[in-house]
Amino acid sequence: MSFAGSQSSQVVDHVPALVSGSISDTDAVNITFSNVTDRITIVNATASGSTSLQIAMSEASLAGANSIAIGTGESITIEARMKAISLKKISGTSINYAVIATLNRIEAGEFPALTTANGFEKV
């Protein structure tokens, strides 16, 4: 936390966000945040068995080569500004996941859609 000028109250620069759930079919799970992330950790929290969780910055990216996969019990931390993330079950009967994010003060609506189609406008 930091202090702004002579304000008597504390100013919060970051807030945590936690989303968890289970994926049992092959539909994508799209998670959107109210504010932009600074850091995000995705956990394949499945306790046992062989599972694979696919992660991408958008549902469209899940179909292409712009995604990564993590196995049972694995996690990945990404230090990037994102306003959404997409998850999909690649293998296994059911996958438990957790997404832990550090959100900054930038509202998601203020952040541009990062695609090469717009030449990374405003980036």
ZIRAJO-V179373 format. One record per residue. N is the residue number from 1. PHI is phi in degrees with one decimal (* if undefined). NEAR is the number of other C-alpha atoms within 12 Angstrom. D_CENTER is the distance of its C-alpha to the mean C-alpha in whole Angstrom. Layout:
# ZIRAJO-V179373
{{N	PHI	NEAR	D_CENTER} {N	PHI	NEAR	D_CENTER}}
This chain:
# ZIRAJO-V179373
{{1	*	11	23} {2	-130.4	13	25} {3	-113.7	12	28} {4	-106.2	12	29} {5	56.1	9	33} {6	-102.2	9	35} {7	-59.5	9	33} {8	-84.1	9	34} {9	-106.1	11	30} {10	-76.5	13	27} {11	-107.7	16	24} {12	-90.5	15	21} {13	-86.3	19	19} {14	-139.7	21	15} {15	-131.8	23	14} {16	-83.0	23	12} {17	-138.6	25	10} {18	-132.5	21	10} {19	-130.3	25	9} {20	-138.6	23	11} {21	-179.6	22	13} {22	-137.3	26	15} {23	-119.3	30	15} {24	-116.1	23	19} {25	-117.4	18	20} {26	-100.3	20	18} {27	-74.5	19	17} {28	-74.6	26	13} {29	-106.1	33	11} {30	-104.8	26	9} {31	-112.8	31	7} {32	-113.9	26	8} {33	-109.9	32	8} {34	-70.6	23	12} {35	-128.3	28	12} {36	-77.6	33	10} {37	-83.2	36	8} {38	-107.1	27	10} {39	-146.8	25	8} {40	-143.5	34	6} {41	-118.4	30	7} {42	-114.2	38	7} {43	-121.1	35	10} {44	-86.2	40	13} {45	-88.4	29	15} {46	-65.3	30	18} {47	-73.1	17	21} {48	-153.5	17	23} {49	91.8	17	24} {50	-102.8	21	22} {51	-128.9	29	19} {52	-139.6	33	17} {53	-110.7	43	13} {54	-92.3	42	12} {55	-128.6	42	8} {56	-150.5	32	8} {57	-80.5	34	7} {58	-155.5	28	10} {59	-64.1	24	12} {60	-61.6	20	15} {61	-70.0	22	13} {62	-63.8	27	13} {63	-81.8	20	17} {64	-106.8	14	18} {65	-90.2	15	18} {66	-94.3	17	14} {67	-145.0	22	12} {68	-130.1	27	12} {69	-129.9	27	13} {70	-127.1	30	14} {71	-92.4	29	17} {72	-52.3	29	18} {73	77.2	23	17} {74	-89.5	25	15} {75	-145.1	26	12} {76	-142.2	27	10} {77	-114.3	22	9} {78	-121.7	23	8} {79	-97.2	17	10} {80	-155.8	20	9} {81	-90.1	28	9} {82	-138.9	34	7} {83	-113.2	34	8} {84	-159.5	34	6} {85	-147.8	35	4} {86	-121.7	33	7} {87	-126.5	44	9} {88	-151.3	40	12} {89	-79.0	34	15} {90	-96.1	29	17} {91	-146.0	23	20} {92	104.7	25	21} {93	-75.1	20	22} {94	-150.2	27	20} {95	-123.9	36	16} {96	-95.4	34	15} {97	-134.7	38	11} {98	-139.1	30	10} {99	-122.8	35	6} {100	-115.7	28	8} {101	-126.0	36	7} {102	-105.0	32	10} {103	-97.0	31	10} {104	-98.0	28	13} {105	-83.7	23	16} {106	-75.8	22	15} {107	-71.7	20	15} {108	-56.1	20	13} {109	-66.7	16	16} {110	-86.7	14	17} {111	-97.2	23	15} {112	-71.9	21	16} {113	-76.1	22	15} {114	-89.2	20	14} {115	-140.7	16	17} {116	-75.6	10	20} {117	-64.9	8	22} {118	-105.4	11	22} {119	64.3	11	23} {120	55.5	12	20} {121	-53.8	12	21} {122	67.4	11	21} {123	-104.8	12	19}}
